[in-house]
Amino acid sequence: MSDFLMRSAEPDGAIRRPFVEVAVVMQREHIDNAWQAWRWMLADIVPNELAFGEQPRLLLKDEHEERWLHPGFKVELFTDDAEGYYLNVTTPQPCFWVVWRMEEEAVLADEPVAVPQIVTLSYHDAGRWLDAQETVEQVPATPDVVQWLQHFVDQHHVLEAKRRQRPQSFKPLLDRFGNPARVSTEKKFGGAGNG
């Protein structure tokens, strides 16, 4: 079992949105490629700890890989996105999604580092970021996070009732320009019996 701490109230007693605090581990690994020697990717999501501090830090660096810990991400659950959480929790493998970007200029190290921007449990959020051409990767959520998310979905998600579709015969016929079409059953052209 993991040590994720899910909360829904602040110490002052004020009710807040449910959230979990996480840290993101990014990994740079050596690849056998003539044009690119290294590639960045999401390695893991771990429970955030006070001992991590507030700044990203290098965990490991050798000739094969480099790992960075990015602490202090608050993953909140919003009632108006209950469907996004429902879509996540009903998949075979519910997950966290992370949006990350490369530093424009090297700030954390001698070379630019991949820096997480957002962590979410919402299928809809992940889709919007992907549509915006952002780099979005995922890691499986732990069973305790999945259970917490399922509890939230059970409380806030309402399946929309399927609406009865109107039979096609009641739809007005339109021509190719969108104007009402005229249908006639009378014969316009010749044939036997005219005359």
GINOR-V398763 format. One record per residue. N is the residue number from 1. NEAR is the number of other C-alpha atoms within 10 Angstrom. Layout:
N|NEAR ; N|NEAR
//
This chain:
1|6 ; 2|10 ; 3|12 ; 4|16 ; 5|14 ; 6|17 ; 7|15 ; 8|14 ; 9|13 ; 10|11 ; 11|6 ; 12|6 ; 13|8 ; 14|8 ; 15|11 ; 16|12 ; 17|13 ; 18|19 ; 19|19 ; 20|18 ; 21|19 ; 22|20 ; 23|22 ; 24|25 ; 25|22 ; 26|24 ; 27|22 ; 28|19 ; 29|17 ; 30|16 ; 31|12 ; 32|8 ; 33|9 ; 34|6 ; 35|6 ; 36|9 ; 37|10 ; 38|14 ; 39|13 ; 40|19 ; 41|17 ; 42|23 ; 43|17 ; 44|17 ; 45|25 ; 46|18 ; 47|17 ; 48|21 ; 49|15 ; 50|8 ; 51|7 ; 52|14 ; 53|12 ; 54|13 ; 55|10 ; 56|17 ; 57|16 ; 58|14 ; 59|12 ; 60|11 ; 61|13 ; 62|9 ; 63|7 ; 64|10 ; 65|15 ; 66|18 ; 67|20 ; 68|22 ; 69|23 ; 70|23 ; 71|25 ; 72|19 ; 73|21 ; 74|16 ; 75|19 ; 76|19 ; 77|22 ; 78|15 ; 79|16 ; 80|9 ; 81|16 ; 82|22 ; 83|18 ; 84|21 ; 85|26 ; 86|23 ; 87|15 ; 88|21 ; 89|23 ; 90|11 ; 91|9 ; 92|7 ; 93|12 ; 94|24 ; 95|22 ; 96|22 ; 97|23 ; 98|24 ; 99|20 ; 100|20 ; 101|16 ; 102|13 ; 103|13 ; 104|10 ; 105|11 ; 106|11 ; 107|10 ; 108|16 ; 109|10 ; 110|8 ; 111|11 ; 112|14 ; 113|21 ; 114|20 ; 115|22 ; 116|22 ; 117|13 ; 118|17 ; 119|25 ; 120|20 ; 121|26 ; 122|25 ; 123|21 ; 124|17 ; 125|18 ; 126|24 ; 127|15 ; 128|11 ; 129|15 ; 130|14 ; 131|9 ; 132|9 ; 133|9 ; 134|14 ; 135|15 ; 136|20 ; 137|17 ; 138|20 ; 139|15 ; 140|14 ; 141|20 ; 142|18 ; 143|12 ; 144|15 ; 145|22 ; 146|21 ; 147|13 ; 148|18 ; 149|24 ; 150|18 ; 151|11 ; 152|18 ; 153|21 ; 154|12 ; 155|11 ; 156|17 ; 157|17 ; 158|11 ; 159|8 ; 160|6 ; 161|6 ; 162|6 ; 163|6 ; 164|6 ; 165|6 ; 166|8 ; 167|7 ; 168|8 ; 169|7 ; 170|7 ; 171|8 ; 172|10 ; 173|14 ; 174|11 ; 175|10 ; 176|8 ; 177|7 ; 178|8 ; 179|10 ; 180|11 ; 181|11 ; 182|8 ; 183|7 ; 184|6 ; 185|5 ; 186|6 ; 187|7 ; 188|7 ; 189|6 ; 190|8 ; 191|8 ; 192|5 ; 193|5 ; 194|6 ; 195|5
//
